[in-house]
Amino acid sequence: MKTVPAVPLEYHGFPEDEMKARALAFYEMMKKRHSTRDFADKPVPLEVITTCLETAGRAPSGANQQPWHFVVVTDPAIKHQIRLAAEAEERAFYTERASEEWLDALAPLGTDADKTFIDRAGCLIVIFAQTYGLNEDGSRTKHYYVQESVGIAAGFLIAALHNAGLACLTHTPSPMNFLAEILGRPKNERAYINLVVGYPATDAQVPLHATHKKALAEFVSFV
Ligand SMILES: Cc1cc2nc3c(=O)[nH]c(=O)nc-3n(C[C@H](O)[C@H](O)[C@H](O)COP(=O)(O)O)c2cc1C
């Protein structure tokens, strides 16, 4: 390693028993996370959303370029505009664009072009990936590992929201250029995920298919 300006790492270690307990407690909490498509018509506390976004902003990123932007949408008129645009794309997807194979993969989830939940959910957090940096003088800065970095930040955000007691849905209508247009984002940003966030409806259900998670031995190898 070369010497660069640095500060001490604020490391808080734990005795091994406490590590085990903490790892287990986090797993037990995350095990209960599920995407919801049934939201209560109830506003979300913006302070909670803000703190969860602070968490997302702490994600690692290629060369620390933090190539992301998050737009929190609570305005019912804008949410409705997004819903209508999303439903138009989704109708084309379900009737023309999606391959039979893709539709078969989605079938057990029961999803369709109806996105009423966008109106009901407390807010949308539209996540944008900055494919390159746009400087004040109009010049561009190359960004590295954009997809990986934004994916990790999105994961931090989903975990933080769940930890705070909010539900969400990773919504990815295809294509989703309409999100940058409606939200007036600059040309270096591509919509990455429309994260629908809110309280779940009291009768919210999880498709059985989503509860089928691989056993550890199926997705982990120790070498
Ligand atoms: C990258 C990504 C894109 C997704 N896109 C959609 C989507 O457009 N619409 C939808 O209803 N669910 C979408 N989902 C949610 C998945 O269907 C869901 O995560 C999966 O069925 C597992 O369920 P769980 O989140 O409850 O564990 C998406 C999830 C991911 C990670």
The ligand as an SDF file (V2000), in Angstrom:
LIG
                    3D

 31 33  0  0  0  0  0  0  0  0999 V2000
  -33.4370   -6.6480   -9.6710 C   0  0  0  0  0  0  0  0  0  0  0  0
  -34.8410   -6.9900   -9.2610 C   0  0  0  0  0  0  0  0  0  0  0  0
  -35.8940   -6.6160  -10.0630 C   0  0  0  0  0  0  0  0  0  0  0  0
  -37.2140   -6.8780   -9.6700 C   0  0  0  0  0  0  0  0  0  0  0  0
  -38.2520   -6.4150  -10.4380 N   0  0  0  0  0  0  0  0  0  0  0  0
  -39.5160   -6.5970  -10.0240 C   0  0  0  0  0  0  0  0  0  0  0  0
  -40.5980   -6.0140  -10.7380 C   0  0  0  0  0  0  0  0  0  0  0  0
  -40.4080   -5.2980  -11.7190 O   0  0  0  0  0  0  0  0  0  0  0  0
  -41.8590   -6.2290  -10.2930 N   0  0  0  0  0  0  0  0  0  0  0  0
  -42.1080   -6.9980   -9.1810 C   0  0  0  0  0  0  0  0  0  0  0  0
  -43.2810   -7.1640   -8.8280 O   0  0  0  0  0  0  0  0  0  0  0  0
  -41.0920   -7.5470   -8.4610 N   0  0  0  0  0  0  0  0  0  0  0  0
  -39.8200   -7.3470   -8.8500 C   0  0  0  0  0  0  0  0  0  0  0  0
  -38.7720   -7.8450   -8.0940 N   0  0  0  0  0  0  0  0  0  0  0  0
  -39.0610   -8.5410   -6.8410 C   0  0  0  0  0  0  0  0  0  0  0  0
  -38.8270  -10.0520   -6.9730 C   0  0  0  0  0  0  0  0  0  0  0  0
  -39.8890  -10.6530   -7.6690 O   0  0  0  0  0  0  0  0  0  0  0  0
  -38.6960  -10.6240   -5.5560 C   0  0  0  0  0  0  0  0  0  0  0  0
  -37.5730  -10.0770   -4.9350 O   0  0  0  0  0  0  0  0  0  0  0  0
  -38.5470  -12.1440   -5.5960 C   0  0  0  0  0  0  0  0  0  0  0  0
  -39.7270  -12.7520   -6.0460 O   0  0  0  0  0  0  0  0  0  0  0  0
  -38.1730  -12.7110   -4.2260 C   0  0  0  0  0  0  0  0  0  0  0  0
  -39.1450  -12.2950   -3.2930 O   0  0  0  0  0  0  0  0  0  0  0  0
  -38.7390  -11.5570   -1.9470 P   0  0  0  0  0  0  0  0  0  0  0  0
  -38.2070  -10.2180   -2.3220 O   0  0  0  0  0  0  0  0  0  0  0  0
  -40.0300  -11.4830   -1.1920 O   0  0  0  0  0  0  0  0  0  0  0  0
  -37.6900  -12.3920   -1.2680 O   0  0  0  0  0  0  0  0  0  0  0  0
  -37.4640   -7.5880   -8.4670 C   0  0  0  0  0  0  0  0  0  0  0  0
  -36.3780   -7.9610   -7.6680 C   0  0  0  0  0  0  0  0  0  0  0  0
  -35.0870   -7.6560   -8.0380 C   0  0  0  0  0  0  0  0  0  0  0  0
  -33.9500   -8.0120   -7.1180 C   0  0  0  0  0  0  0  0  0  0  0  0
  1  2  1  0
  2  3  1  0
  2 30  2  0
  3  4  2  0
  4  5  1  0
  4 28  1  0
  5  6  2  0
  6  7  1  0
  6 13  1  0
  7  8  2  0
  7  9  1  0
  9 10  1  0
 10 11  2  0
 10 12  1  0
 12 13  2  0
 13 14  1  0
 14 15  1  0
 14 28  1  0
 15 16  1  0
 16 17  1  0
 16 18  1  0
 18 19  1  0
 18 20  1  0
 20 21  1  0
 20 22  1  0
 22 23  1  0
 23 24  1  0
 24 25  2  0
 24 26  1  0
 24 27  1  0
 28 29  2  0
 29 30  1  0
 30 31  1  0
M  END
$$$$
